[in-house]
Amino acid sequence: QVQLVESGGGLVQSGGSLRLSCAASGSIFRFNVMGWYRQAPGKPRDLVAQITIGGSTYYKDSVKGRFTISGDNAKNTVYLQMNSLKPEDTAVYYCNANLGGKEYWGQGAQVTVSS
Protein backbone atom coordinates (compact mmCIF):
# COMPACT_ATOMS: atom_id res chain seq x y z
CA GLN A 1 0.00 0.00 0.00
CA VAL A 2 1.41 3.37 -1.04
CA GLN A 3 0.40 6.46 0.88
CA LEU A 4 1.25 10.01 -0.08
CA VAL A 5 0.60 12.86 2.34
CA GLU A 6 0.93 16.48 1.22
CA SER A 7 1.58 19.44 3.48
CA GLY A 8 2.67 23.04 3.19
CA GLY A 9 -0.23 24.64 1.36
CA GLY A 10 -1.79 27.90 2.43
CA LEU A 11 -2.56 31.51 1.60
CA VAL A 12 0.19 33.78 0.30
CA GLN A 13 0.35 37.15 -1.41
CA SER A 14 1.37 37.51 -5.03
CA GLY A 15 5.16 37.33 -5.29
CA GLY A 16 5.47 35.18 -2.19
CA SER A 17 6.77 31.64 -1.72
CA LEU A 18 5.53 28.32 -0.43
CA ARG A 19 7.06 24.86 -0.18
CA LEU A 20 4.89 21.79 -0.61
CA SER A 21 5.99 18.47 0.84
CA CYS A 22 4.87 14.99 -0.14
CA ALA A 23 5.74 12.33 2.40
CA ALA A 24 5.64 8.80 1.00
CA SER A 25 5.20 5.54 2.88
CA GLY A 26 8.60 4.02 2.18
CA SER A 27 11.52 4.89 -0.05
CA ILE A 28 10.81 7.27 -2.91
CA PHE A 29 13.42 5.38 -4.94
CA ARG A 30 10.72 2.73 -5.50
CA PHE A 31 8.86 5.07 -7.80
CA ASN A 32 9.63 5.44 -11.50
CA VAL A 33 8.37 9.01 -11.45
CA MET A 34 6.99 11.40 -8.86
CA GLY A 35 5.29 14.64 -9.62
CA TRP A 36 3.00 17.47 -8.65
CA TYR A 37 -0.29 18.20 -10.39
CA ARG A 38 -2.73 21.02 -9.75
CA GLN A 39 -6.41 21.56 -10.33
CA ALA A 40 -8.13 24.92 -10.29
CA PRO A 41 -11.95 25.14 -9.97
CA GLY A 42 -13.65 24.17 -13.22
CA LYS A 43 -10.39 23.14 -14.88
CA PRO A 44 -8.74 19.78 -15.53
CA ARG A 45 -5.89 18.48 -13.41
CA ASP A 46 -2.56 19.53 -14.97
CA LEU A 47 0.98 18.30 -14.52
CA VAL A 48 3.11 21.03 -12.95
CA ALA A 49 6.46 19.34 -12.30
CA GLN A 50 7.91 15.85 -12.38
CA ILE A 51 11.10 14.10 -11.30
CA THR A 52 12.31 10.67 -12.39
CA ILE A 53 14.25 8.09 -10.42
CA GLY A 54 17.33 9.22 -12.41
CA GLY A 55 16.83 12.82 -11.35
CA SER A 56 15.51 14.21 -14.63
CA THR A 57 12.94 16.94 -14.21
CA TYR A 58 10.06 18.38 -16.19
CA TYR A 59 8.23 21.66 -15.61
CA LYS A 60 5.08 23.13 -17.08
CA ASP A 61 6.06 26.18 -19.14
CA SER A 62 4.19 28.63 -16.93
CA VAL A 63 6.17 27.62 -13.81
CA LYS A 64 9.66 27.29 -15.29
CA GLY A 65 12.16 29.41 -13.40
CA ARG A 66 9.75 29.81 -10.46
CA PHE A 67 9.11 26.26 -9.20
CA THR A 68 11.64 23.58 -8.27
CA ILE A 69 10.93 19.90 -7.63
CA SER A 70 13.35 17.87 -5.52
CA GLY A 71 13.49 14.68 -3.52
CA ASP A 72 15.03 13.63 -0.20
CA ASN A 73 15.17 9.87 0.03
CA ALA A 74 16.37 9.97 3.64
CA LYS A 75 13.04 11.57 4.52
CA ASN A 76 10.97 9.70 1.88
CA THR A 77 9.77 13.13 0.76
CA VAL A 78 9.41 15.05 -2.49
CA TYR A 79 9.19 18.84 -2.39
CA LEU A 80 7.86 21.55 -4.63
CA GLN A 81 9.44 24.93 -3.91
CA MET A 82 7.23 27.65 -5.37
CA ASN A 83 8.61 31.18 -5.70
CA SER A 84 7.23 34.34 -7.28
CA LEU A 85 3.73 32.99 -6.91
CA LYS A 86 0.94 34.47 -9.02
CA PRO A 87 -2.84 34.44 -8.53
CA GLU A 88 -3.12 32.04 -11.47
CA ASP A 89 -1.13 29.48 -9.44
CA THR A 90 -4.14 29.17 -7.11
CA ALA A 91 -5.28 25.54 -7.13
CA VAL A 92 -5.35 22.30 -5.19
CA TYR A 93 -1.95 20.68 -5.60
CA TYR A 94 -1.70 16.89 -5.68
CA CYS A 95 1.33 14.68 -5.23
CA ASN A 96 1.54 11.76 -7.67
CA ALA A 97 3.72 8.66 -7.82
CA ASN A 98 4.05 5.94 -10.42
CA LEU A 99 5.02 2.48 -9.23
CA GLY A 100 5.07 -0.33 -11.76
CA GLY A 101 2.63 1.50 -13.99
CA LYS A 102 0.13 2.16 -11.21
CA GLU A 103 -0.68 5.73 -10.19
CA TYR A 104 -0.97 6.87 -6.59
CA TRP A 105 -2.30 10.22 -5.38
CA GLY A 106 -2.17 12.28 -2.23
CA GLN A 107 -5.21 14.00 -0.74
CA GLY A 108 -4.32 17.45 -2.10
CA ALA A 109 -3.11 20.73 -0.61
CA GLN A 110 -4.83 24.05 -1.25
CA VAL A 111 -2.62 26.89 -2.46
CA THR A 112 -4.23 30.31 -2.67
CA VAL A 113 -2.36 33.32 -4.03
CA SER A 114 -3.95 36.72 -3.42
CA SER A 115 -3.35 39.69 -5.69
C-alpha positions as CSV (number, residue, x, y, z in Angstrom):
1,Q,0.0,0.0,0.0
2,V,1.4,3.4,-1.0
3,Q,0.4,6.5,0.9
4,L,1.3,10.0,-0.1
5,V,0.6,12.9,2.3
6,E,0.9,16.5,1.2
7,S,1.6,19.4,3.5
8,G,2.7,23.0,3.2
9,G,-0.2,24.6,1.4
10,G,-1.8,27.9,2.4
11,L,-2.6,31.5,1.6
12,V,0.2,33.8,0.3
13,Q,0.4,37.2,-1.4
14,S,1.4,37.5,-5.0
15,G,5.2,37.3,-5.3
16,G,5.5,35.2,-2.2
17,S,6.8,31.6,-1.7
18,L,5.5,28.3,-0.4
19,R,7.1,24.9,-0.2
20,L,4.9,21.8,-0.6
21,S,6.0,18.5,0.8
22,C,4.9,15.0,-0.1
23,A,5.7,12.3,2.4
24,A,5.6,8.8,1.0
25,S,5.2,5.5,2.9
26,G,8.6,4.0,2.2
27,S,11.5,4.9,0.0
28,I,10.8,7.3,-2.9
29,F,13.4,5.4,-4.9
30,R,10.7,2.7,-5.5
31,F,8.9,5.1,-7.8
32,N,9.6,5.4,-11.5
33,V,8.4,9.0,-11.5
34,M,7.0,11.4,-8.9
35,G,5.3,14.6,-9.6
36,W,3.0,17.5,-8.7
37,Y,-0.3,18.2,-10.4
38,R,-2.7,21.0,-9.8
39,Q,-6.4,21.6,-10.3
40,A,-8.1,24.9,-10.3
41,P,-12.0,25.1,-10.0
42,G,-13.6,24.2,-13.2
43,K,-10.4,23.1,-14.9
44,P,-8.7,19.8,-15.5
45,R,-5.9,18.5,-13.4
46,D,-2.6,19.5,-15.0
47,L,1.0,18.3,-14.5
48,V,3.1,21.0,-12.9
49,A,6.5,19.3,-12.3
50,Q,7.9,15.9,-12.4
51,I,11.1,14.1,-11.3
52,T,12.3,10.7,-12.4
53,I,14.3,8.1,-10.4
54,G,17.3,9.2,-12.4
55,G,16.8,12.8,-11.3
56,S,15.5,14.2,-14.6
57,T,12.9,16.9,-14.2
58,Y,10.1,18.4,-16.2
59,Y,8.2,21.7,-15.6
60,K,5.1,23.1,-17.1
61,D,6.1,26.2,-19.1
62,S,4.2,28.6,-16.9
63,V,6.2,27.6,-13.8
64,K,9.7,27.3,-15.3
65,G,12.2,29.4,-13.4
66,R,9.7,29.8,-10.5
67,F,9.1,26.3,-9.2
68,T,11.6,23.6,-8.3
69,I,10.9,19.9,-7.6
70,S,13.3,17.9,-5.5
71,G,13.5,14.7,-3.5
72,D,15.0,13.6,-0.2
73,N,15.2,9.9,0.0
74,A,16.4,10.0,3.6
75,K,13.0,11.6,4.5
76,N,11.0,9.7,1.9
77,T,9.8,13.1,0.8
78,V,9.4,15.0,-2.5
79,Y,9.2,18.8,-2.4
80,L,7.9,21.6,-4.6
81,Q,9.4,24.9,-3.9
82,M,7.2,27.6,-5.4
83,N,8.6,31.2,-5.7
84,S,7.2,34.3,-7.3
85,L,3.7,33.0,-6.9
86,K,0.9,34.5,-9.0
87,P,-2.8,34.4,-8.5
88,E,-3.1,32.0,-11.5
89,D,-1.1,29.5,-9.4
90,T,-4.1,29.2,-7.1
91,A,-5.3,25.5,-7.1
92,V,-5.4,22.3,-5.2
93,Y,-2.0,20.7,-5.6
94,Y,-1.7,16.9,-5.7
95,C,1.3,14.7,-5.2
96,N,1.5,11.8,-7.7
97,A,3.7,8.7,-7.8
98,N,4.1,5.9,-10.4
99,L,5.0,2.5,-9.2
100,G,5.1,-0.3,-11.8
101,G,2.6,1.5,-14.0
102,K,0.1,2.2,-11.2
103,E,-0.7,5.7,-10.2
104,Y,-1.0,6.9,-6.6
105,W,-2.3,10.2,-5.4
106,G,-2.2,12.3,-2.2
107,Q,-5.2,14.0,-0.7
108,G,-4.3,17.4,-2.1
109,A,-3.1,20.7,-0.6
110,Q,-4.8,24.0,-1.2
111,V,-2.6,26.9,-2.5
112,T,-4.2,30.3,-2.7
113,V,-2.4,33.3,-4.0
114,S,-4.0,36.7,-3.4
115,S,-3.3,39.7,-5.7
